[in-house]
Amino acid sequence: MNSAFRPVLIAVLALAGFFVPTLLGGSGAVYSACVLIAIFAVMSYGLDTVVSDLGEVSLAHTVFFAVGAYTTALLSTGPGFGPIATLLGALVVVSLIAAALGYITLGLREFAFSLVTYAVAVVGANLAQNWSFLGGSDGLRGIPAFNLSLGPLAFSAKNDQELWPIAYILLLIAIYVVYCFRRSRLGQAAMMSHLNPRLATMSGIDLQRTRLQVFLFSAPVTASAGWLYAYQRAYVSADVLETYFLILMLTAVVLVGRRVLLGPLIGVALIQVQEKFLSFGGYTDKIILGSVLVITLAFLPKGLLGLFQPLTGLFARRPSPVSETRL
């Protein structure tokens, strides 16, 4: 594709994506599903950079999602801060927690890393369930509607249809940030550390520093999803730390294929469409979600895109008889 037309095509597709809910009927259920798809996709993009680029499986990203939601609830219901202040607060708090967790896990890899991050998720769930400061089992309620005022401009979102523009913009920002990350020096260092640690060390890459930086990059992305989720639900409780969200993130990351820029978005969309419009009941849907993750990891290590890999050879350009003779 001509590089001059590529930005134009991307801009057109991004603009067209905004009107997807309208094209699907524009009902309240459609807007609700689209907002949740955007939020959960942003949540998954944070984990995607750790799993796909760093090669580690973090089971603590539900904590980052919860930190974003709880910080938003505390700042909006207490001091009465607006969305920008609550977002900044969520990013600061989650960065501090991610820095501490990243420092603890610097020397850990694979199984040990996953085990420690899972322990952090368990501790976080118990704190949210029993700590009165976080509302305990009742959670924190009374989060005001999303109301953004910038000088003479004011924007208020009291339902999912009105919240959709914010959710879509957040999604586009997350996709762009991950795209820039993978083209950056840090993203390349993360991939080299993942694929060939010895070569990375010989090239002057500090493996521990790279791991910490990727962790610090991923946590705010996931926390920003928790920030918007708090406004979308108008309350936050310990259920944001349920295993469901962890399985949802992991499935979204691996279902389509790792390091596919739109992979988490497509994965979340497939999951949410099934749960919202083809549901078999809450418990059955969770069983389906878990089964999809197991099947993908066991039989589709390259995701759904791996099914189409054999077809690429059919469309590969074959050398002409003249070139074969010359060779």
C-alpha positions as a Markdown table, in Angstrom:
| # | Residue | x | y | z |
|---|---|---|---|---|
| 1 | Met | 0.0 | 0.0 | 0.0 |
| 2 | Asn | 1.2 | 3.5 | -0.9 |
| 3 | Ser | 2.5 | 5.0 | 2.3 |
| 4 | Ala | 0.9 | 8.4 | 1.4 |
| 5 | Phe | -2.6 | 6.8 | 1.5 |
| 6 | Arg | -2.1 | 4.7 | 4.6 |
| 7 | Pro | -2.8 | 7.5 | 7.1 |
| 8 | Val | -5.9 | 8.5 | 5.1 |
| 9 | Leu | -7.2 | 5.0 | 5.2 |
| 10 | Ile | -6.5 | 4.6 | 8.9 |
| 11 | Ala | -8.3 | 7.9 | 9.6 |
| 12 | Val | -11.3 | 6.8 | 7.5 |
| 13 | Leu | -11.5 | 3.5 | 9.3 |
| 14 | Ala | -11.2 | 5.2 | 12.7 |
| 15 | Leu | -14.0 | 7.6 | 11.8 |
| 16 | Ala | -16.2 | 4.7 | 10.5 |
| 17 | Gly | -15.7 | 2.8 | 13.7 |
| 18 | Phe | -17.4 | 5.5 | 15.6 |
| 19 | Phe | -20.7 | 4.9 | 13.8 |
| 20 | Val | -20.7 | 1.1 | 14.3 |
| 21 | Pro | -23.4 | 1.3 | 17.1 |
| 22 | Thr | -25.6 | 3.4 | 14.9 |
| 23 | Leu | -25.2 | 1.0 | 12.0 |
| 24 | Leu | -26.1 | -1.9 | 14.3 |
| 25 | Gly | -29.4 | -0.3 | 15.2 |
| 26 | Gly | -28.5 | 2.2 | 17.9 |
| 27 | Ser | -30.4 | 0.6 | 20.7 |
| 28 | Gly | -29.5 | 0.9 | 24.3 |
| 29 | Ala | -28.2 | -2.7 | 24.4 |
| 30 | Val | -26.0 | -2.1 | 21.4 |
| 31 | Tyr | -24.4 | 1.0 | 22.9 |
| 32 | Ser | -23.9 | -0.7 | 26.2 |
| 33 | Ala | -22.2 | -3.6 | 24.4 |
| 34 | Cys | -20.0 | -1.3 | 22.4 |
| 35 | Val | -18.9 | 0.8 | 25.4 |
| 36 | Leu | -18.0 | -2.4 | 27.3 |
| 37 | Ile | -16.1 | -3.7 | 24.3 |
| 38 | Ala | -14.1 | -0.5 | 24.2 |
| 39 | Ile | -13.4 | -0.6 | 27.9 |
| 40 | Phe | -12.5 | -4.3 | 28.1 |
| 41 | Ala | -10.3 | -4.0 | 25.0 |
| 42 | Val | -8.3 | -1.1 | 26.6 |
| 43 | Met | -8.0 | -3.3 | 29.7 |
| 44 | Ser | -6.6 | -6.1 | 27.6 |
| 45 | Tyr | -4.2 | -4.0 | 25.6 |
| 46 | Gly | -2.3 | -3.3 | 28.9 |
| 47 | Leu | -1.9 | -7.1 | 29.5 |
| 48 | Asp | -1.1 | -7.7 | 25.8 |
| 49 | Thr | 2.2 | -5.7 | 26.0 |
| 50 | Val | 3.4 | -7.9 | 28.8 |
| 51 | Val | 2.2 | -11.2 | 27.4 |
| 52 | Ser | 3.0 | -10.7 | 23.7 |
| 53 | Asp | 6.0 | -8.4 | 23.8 |
| 54 | Leu | 7.7 | -9.3 | 27.1 |
| 55 | Gly | 6.8 | -12.9 | 27.0 |
| 56 | Glu | 5.5 | -13.1 | 30.6 |
| 57 | Val | 2.0 | -13.9 | 31.9 |
| 58 | Ser | 1.0 | -11.3 | 34.5 |
| 59 | Leu | -2.0 | -12.4 | 36.6 |
| 60 | Ala | -2.0 | -9.1 | 38.5 |
| 61 | His | -3.6 | -6.9 | 35.8 |
| 62 | Thr | -7.0 | -7.2 | 37.4 |
| 63 | Val | -5.4 | -5.3 | 40.3 |
| 64 | Phe | -4.4 | -2.5 | 37.9 |
| 65 | Phe | -7.9 | -2.4 | 36.5 |
| 66 | Ala | -9.4 | -2.3 | 40.0 |
| 67 | Val | -6.9 | 0.4 | 41.1 |
| 68 | Gly | -8.2 | 2.6 | 38.3 |
| 69 | Ala | -11.8 | 2.0 | 39.2 |
| 70 | Tyr | -11.4 | 2.4 | 43.0 |
| 71 | Thr | -9.2 | 5.5 | 42.7 |
| 72 | Thr | -11.9 | 7.1 | 40.4 |
| 73 | Ala | -14.6 | 6.2 | 42.9 |
| 74 | Leu | -12.7 | 7.6 | 45.9 |
| 75 | Leu | -11.8 | 10.8 | 44.2 |
| 76 | Ser | -15.1 | 11.5 | 42.6 |
| 77 | Thr | -17.3 | 10.6 | 45.6 |
| 78 | Gly | -15.1 | 12.2 | 48.3 |
| 79 | Pro | -13.4 | 15.4 | 47.1 |
| 80 | Gly | -15.7 | 15.5 | 44.1 |
| 81 | Phe | -13.0 | 15.6 | 41.5 |
| 82 | Gly | -13.9 | 15.6 | 37.8 |
| 83 | Pro | -12.9 | 12.9 | 35.2 |
| 84 | Ile | -9.5 | 14.5 | 34.3 |
| 85 | Ala | -8.4 | 14.7 | 37.9 |
| 86 | Thr | -9.6 | 11.2 | 38.7 |
| 87 | Leu | -7.8 | 9.8 | 35.6 |
| 88 | Leu | -4.6 | 11.5 | 36.6 |
| 89 | Gly | -5.0 | 10.2 | 40.1 |
| 90 | Ala | -5.6 | 6.7 | 38.9 |
| 91 | Leu | -2.5 | 6.8 | 36.7 |
| 92 | Val | -0.3 | 8.1 | 39.5 |
| 93 | Val | -1.6 | 5.5 | 42.0 |
| 94 | Val | -1.3 | 2.6 | 39.6 |
| 95 | Ser | 2.2 | 3.6 | 38.5 |
| 96 | Leu | 3.4 | 3.5 | 42.1 |
| 97 | Ile | 1.8 | 0.1 | 42.7 |
| 98 | Ala | 3.2 | -1.2 | 39.4 |
| 99 | Ala | 6.7 | 0.1 | 40.2 |
| 100 | Ala | 6.7 | -1.7 | 43.6 |
| 101 | Leu | 5.4 | -4.9 | 42.1 |
| 102 | Gly | 7.8 | -4.6 | 39.1 |
| 103 | Tyr | 10.7 | -4.1 | 41.4 |
| 104 | Ile | 9.8 | -7.2 | 43.5 |
| 105 | Thr | 9.4 | -9.4 | 40.4 |
| 106 | Leu | 12.5 | -8.1 | 38.5 |
| 107 | Gly | 14.5 | -11.3 | 38.9 |
| 108 | Leu | 11.5 | -13.6 | 38.4 |
| 109 | Arg | 10.5 | -15.3 | 35.1 |
| 110 | Glu | 7.8 | -17.5 | 33.8 |
| 111 | Phe | 6.2 | -19.7 | 36.5 |
| 112 | Ala | 7.6 | -17.8 | 39.4 |
| 113 | Phe | 6.6 | -14.4 | 37.9 |
| 114 | Ser | 3.0 | -15.6 | 37.2 |
| 115 | Leu | 2.7 | -17.1 | 40.7 |
| 116 | Val | 3.8 | -13.9 | 42.5 |
| 117 | Thr | 1.5 | -11.8 | 40.4 |
| 118 | Tyr | -1.4 | -14.1 | 41.1 |
| 119 | Ala | -0.7 | -13.9 | 44.8 |
| 120 | Val | -0.9 | -10.1 | 44.4 |
| 121 | Ala | -4.3 | -10.4 | 42.8 |
| 122 | Val | -5.5 | -12.7 | 45.6 |
| 123 | Val | -4.3 | -10.1 | 48.2 |
| 124 | Gly | -6.0 | -7.3 | 46.3 |
| 125 | Ala | -9.3 | -9.2 | 46.1 |
| 126 | Asn | -9.3 | -9.8 | 49.9 |
| 127 | Leu | -8.4 | -6.2 | 50.6 |
| 128 | Ala | -11.3 | -4.9 | 48.4 |
| 129 | Gln | -13.7 | -7.4 | 50.0 |
| 130 | Asn | -12.9 | -6.6 | 53.6 |
| 131 | Trp | -11.4 | -3.1 | 53.9 |
| 132 | Ser | -14.0 | -0.5 | 54.9 |
| 133 | Phe | -12.0 | 2.2 | 53.2 |
| 134 | Leu | -12.8 | 0.6 | 49.9 |
| 135 | Gly | -16.4 | 0.0 | 50.9 |
| 136 | Gly | -15.9 | -3.7 | 51.8 |
| 137 | Ser | -18.4 | -6.1 | 50.3 |
| 138 | Asp | -20.8 | -3.3 | 49.6 |
| 139 | Gly | -18.3 | -1.4 | 47.4 |
| 140 | Leu | -18.3 | 2.3 | 46.7 |
| 141 | Arg | -21.5 | 3.8 | 45.3 |
| 142 | Gly | -22.8 | 7.2 | 44.2 |
| 143 | Ile | -20.2 | 7.9 | 41.5 |
| 144 | Pro | -21.4 | 11.0 | 39.7 |
| 145 | Ala | -22.1 | 10.9 | 35.9 |
| 146 | Phe | -19.2 | 11.6 | 33.6 |
| 147 | Asn | -19.1 | 15.4 | 33.4 |
| 148 | Leu | -16.2 | 17.0 | 31.6 |
| 149 | Ser | -15.8 | 20.7 | 31.5 |
| 150 | Leu | -13.0 | 22.5 | 29.7 |
| 151 | Gly | -13.5 | 26.2 | 29.8 |
| 152 | Pro | -16.6 | 27.1 | 27.8 |
| 153 | Leu | -16.9 | 23.5 | 26.6 |
| 154 | Ala | -19.0 | 21.0 | 28.7 |
| 155 | Phe | -19.7 | 17.4 | 28.0 |
| 156 | Ser | -22.0 | 15.2 | 30.2 |
| 157 | Ala | -22.7 | 11.5 | 29.7 |
| 158 | Lys | -25.6 | 10.0 | 31.7 |
| 159 | Asn | -26.0 | 6.8 | 29.7 |
| 160 | Asp | -24.0 | 4.5 | 27.5 |
| 161 | Gln | -25.0 | 6.2 | 24.3 |
| 162 | Glu | -23.6 | 9.5 | 25.6 |
| 163 | Leu | -20.5 | 7.8 | 27.1 |
| 164 | Trp | -19.7 | 6.1 | 23.8 |
| 165 | Pro | -17.6 | 9.0 | 22.3 |
| 166 | Ile | -15.4 | 8.9 | 25.4 |
| 167 | Ala | -15.0 | 5.1 | 25.3 |
| 168 | Tyr | -14.2 | 5.2 | 21.6 |
| 169 | Ile | -11.6 | 7.9 | 22.0 |
| 170 | Leu | -10.0 | 6.0 | 24.9 |
| 171 | Leu | -9.9 | 2.9 | 22.7 |
| 172 | Leu | -8.2 | 4.8 | 19.8 |
| 173 | Ile | -5.7 | 6.3 | 22.2 |
| 174 | Ala | -4.9 | 2.8 | 23.6 |
| 175 | Ile | -4.4 | 1.3 | 20.2 |
| 176 | Tyr | -2.2 | 4.2 | 19.1 |
| 177 | Val | -0.1 | 4.0 | 22.2 |
| 178 | Val | 0.5 | 0.3 | 21.8 |
| 179 | Tyr | 1.3 | 0.8 | 18.2 |
| 180 | Cys | 3.9 | 3.5 | 19.1 |
| 181 | Phe | 5.3 | 1.2 | 21.9 |
| 182 | Arg | 6.0 | -1.6 | 19.5 |
| 183 | Arg | 7.8 | 0.7 | 17.1 |
| 184 | Ser | 9.8 | 2.3 | 19.9 |
| 185 | Arg | 13.2 | 1.3 | 21.3 |
| 186 | Leu | 11.6 | 0.0 | 24.4 |
| 187 | Gly | 9.2 | -2.2 | 22.4 |
| 188 | Gln | 12.1 | -3.6 | 20.3 |
| 189 | Ala | 14.2 | -4.2 | 23.5 |
| 190 | Ala | 11.2 | -6.0 | 25.0 |
| 191 | Met | 10.9 | -8.3 | 22.0 |
| 192 | Met | 14.6 | -9.1 | 22.0 |
| 193 | Ser | 14.6 | -9.8 | 25.7 |
| 194 | His | 11.7 | -12.2 | 25.1 |
| 195 | Leu | 13.1 | -14.0 | 22.0 |
| 196 | Asn | 16.8 | -14.0 | 22.8 |
| 197 | Pro | 17.8 | -12.8 | 26.3 |
| 198 | Arg | 21.5 | -13.7 | 25.7 |
| 199 | Leu | 21.6 | -11.6 | 22.5 |
| 200 | Ala | 19.8 | -8.8 | 24.2 |
| 201 | Thr | 22.4 | -8.7 | 27.0 |
| 202 | Met | 25.2 | -8.8 | 24.5 |
| 203 | Ser | 23.5 | -5.9 | 22.7 |
| 204 | Gly | 23.7 | -3.8 | 25.8 |
| 205 | Ile | 20.0 | -4.2 | 26.8 |
| 206 | Asp | 19.4 | -4.2 | 30.6 |
| 207 | Leu | 16.9 | -7.0 | 30.9 |
| 208 | Gln | 15.6 | -6.1 | 34.4 |
| 209 | Arg | 15.3 | -2.4 | 33.5 |
| 210 | Thr | 13.4 | -3.3 | 30.3 |
| 211 | Arg | 11.0 | -5.6 | 32.2 |
| 212 | Leu | 10.3 | -2.9 | 34.7 |
| 213 | Gln | 9.7 | -0.2 | 32.0 |
| 214 | Val | 7.3 | -2.5 | 30.2 |
| 215 | Phe | 5.4 | -3.2 | 33.4 |
| 216 | Leu | 5.2 | 0.5 | 34.1 |
| 217 | Phe | 3.9 | 1.1 | 30.6 |
| 218 | Ser | 1.2 | -1.6 | 30.7 |
| 219 | Ala | -0.3 | -0.8 | 34.1 |
| 220 | Pro | -1.7 | 2.7 | 33.3 |
| 221 | Val | -3.3 | 1.4 | 30.1 |
| 222 | Thr | -5.3 | -1.2 | 32.0 |
| 223 | Ala | -6.0 | 1.3 | 34.8 |
| 224 | Ser | -7.5 | 3.8 | 32.4 |
| 225 | Ala | -10.1 | 1.2 | 31.5 |
| 226 | Gly | -10.9 | 0.8 | 35.2 |
| 227 | Trp | -11.3 | 4.6 | 35.3 |
| 228 | Leu | -14.0 | 4.7 | 32.6 |
| 229 | Tyr | -15.6 | 1.5 | 33.9 |
| 230 | Ala | -16.3 | 3.2 | 37.3 |
| 231 | Tyr | -18.2 | 5.9 | 35.5 |
| 232 | Gln | -20.0 | 3.5 | 33.3 |
| 233 | Arg | -21.3 | 1.4 | 36.2 |
| 234 | Ala | -21.6 | 4.3 | 38.7 |
| 235 | Tyr | -20.3 | 2.1 | 41.5 |
| 236 | Val | -17.2 | -0.1 | 42.2 |
| 237 | Ser | -17.1 | -3.3 | 44.2 |
| 238 | Ala | -14.7 | -6.2 | 44.8 |
| 239 | Asp | -16.2 | -8.0 | 41.7 |
| 240 | Val | -13.8 | -6.0 | 39.5 |
| 241 | Leu | -11.1 | -8.4 | 40.9 |
| 242 | Glu | -13.0 | -11.5 | 39.9 |
| 243 | Thr | -11.2 | -14.2 | 37.9 |
| 244 | Tyr | -13.7 | -13.4 | 35.1 |
| 245 | Phe | -11.8 | -10.3 | 34.1 |
| 246 | Leu | -8.4 | -12.1 | 34.2 |
| 247 | Ile | -9.7 | -14.8 | 31.9 |
| 248 | Leu | -11.4 | -12.2 | 29.7 |
| 249 | Met | -8.0 | -10.4 | 29.3 |
| 250 | Leu | -6.0 | -13.5 | 28.6 |
| 251 | Thr | -8.5 | -14.9 | 26.1 |
| 252 | Ala | -8.7 | -11.5 | 24.3 |
| 253 | Val | -4.9 | -11.4 | 24.0 |
| 254 | Val | -4.4 | -15.0 | 22.6 |
| 255 | Leu | -7.7 | -15.6 | 20.7 |
| 256 | Val | -6.9 | -13.9 | 17.5 |
| 257 | Gly | -3.1 | -14.0 | 17.7 |
| 258 | Arg | -0.3 | -12.4 | 19.7 |
| 259 | Arg | 1.2 | -9.1 | 18.7 |
| 260 | Val | -1.8 | -8.4 | 16.4 |
| 261 | Leu | -2.6 | -4.8 | 16.9 |
| 262 | Leu | -6.4 | -5.2 | 16.6 |
| 263 | Gly | -6.3 | -8.7 | 18.2 |
| 264 | Pro | -7.4 | -7.7 | 21.7 |
| 265 | Leu | -10.2 | -5.6 | 20.3 |
| 266 | Ile | -11.5 | -8.3 | 18.0 |
| 267 | Gly | -11.2 | -10.9 | 20.8 |
| 268 | Val | -13.1 | -8.8 | 23.3 |
| 269 | Ala | -15.8 | -8.1 | 20.6 |
| 270 | Leu | -16.3 | -11.8 | 19.9 |
| 271 | Ile | -16.6 | -12.6 | 23.6 |
| 272 | Gln | -19.0 | -9.7 | 24.4 |
| 273 | Val | -21.2 | -10.4 | 21.4 |
| 274 | Gln | -21.7 | -14.0 | 22.6 |
| 275 | Glu | -22.3 | -12.9 | 26.2 |
| 276 | Lys | -24.7 | -10.0 | 25.4 |
| 277 | Phe | -26.6 | -11.3 | 22.4 |
| 278 | Leu | -26.1 | -15.1 | 22.4 |
| 279 | Ser | -26.0 | -15.7 | 26.1 |
| 280 | Phe | -26.7 | -19.1 | 27.7 |
| 281 | Gly | -26.7 | -17.7 | 31.2 |
| 282 | Gly | -24.1 | -16.2 | 33.5 |
| 283 | Tyr | -22.4 | -19.4 | 34.7 |
| 284 | Thr | -22.6 | -21.1 | 31.2 |
| 285 | Asp | -21.0 | -18.0 | 29.6 |
| 286 | Lys | -18.1 | -18.1 | 32.0 |
| 287 | Ile | -17.6 | -21.8 | 31.2 |
| 288 | Ile | -17.6 | -21.0 | 27.5 |
| 289 | Leu | -15.1 | -18.2 | 28.1 |
| 290 | Gly | -12.8 | -20.5 | 30.1 |
| 291 | Ser | -13.1 | -23.3 | 27.5 |
| 292 | Val | -12.3 | -20.9 | 24.7 |
| 293 | Leu | -9.0 | -20.0 | 26.5 |
| 294 | Val | -8.1 | -23.6 | 27.1 |
| 295 | Ile | -8.8 | -24.6 | 23.5 |
| 296 | Thr | -6.9 | -21.7 | 22.1 |
| 297 | Leu | -3.8 | -22.3 | 24.2 |
| 298 | Ala | -3.9 | -26.1 | 23.6 |
| 299 | Phe | -4.8 | -26.3 | 19.9 |
| 300 | Leu | -4.4 | -22.8 | 18.5 |
| 301 | Pro | -1.1 | -21.5 | 19.8 |
| 302 | Lys | -1.0 | -18.9 | 17.0 |
| 303 | Gly | -4.7 | -17.9 | 17.6 |
| 304 | Leu | -7.4 | -17.8 | 15.0 |
| 305 | Leu | -5.1 | -16.3 | 12.5 |
| 306 | Gly | -3.0 | -19.4 | 12.6 |
| 307 | Leu | -5.9 | -21.3 | 10.9 |
| 308 | Phe | -5.4 | -19.2 | 7.8 |
| 309 | Gln | -1.6 | -19.6 | 7.6 |
| 310 | Pro | -1.7 | -22.6 | 5.3 |
| 311 | Leu | -3.7 | -20.5 | 2.9 |
| 312 | Thr | -1.0 | -17.9 | 2.6 |
| 313 | Gly | 1.1 | -20.3 | 0.6 |
| 314 | Leu | -1.6 | -20.6 | -2.1 |
| 315 | Phe | -1.3 | -16.9 | -2.7 |
| 316 | Ala | 2.4 | -16.6 | -2.5 |
| 317 | Arg | 4.1 | -15.3 | -5.6 |
| 318 | Arg | 5.7 | -18.1 | -7.6 |
| 319 | Pro | 8.8 | -17.5 | -9.6 |
| 320 | Ser | 8.4 | -17.4 | -13.3 |
| 321 | Pro | 9.9 | -20.2 | -15.5 |
| 322 | Val | 12.5 | -17.7 | -16.7 |
| 323 | Ser | 13.7 | -16.9 | -13.2 |
| 324 | Glu | 13.8 | -20.6 | -12.4 |
| 325 | Thr | 16.0 | -21.2 | -15.4 |
| 326 | Arg | 18.4 | -18.4 | -14.5 |
| 327 | Leu | 18.7 | -19.8 | -11.0 |
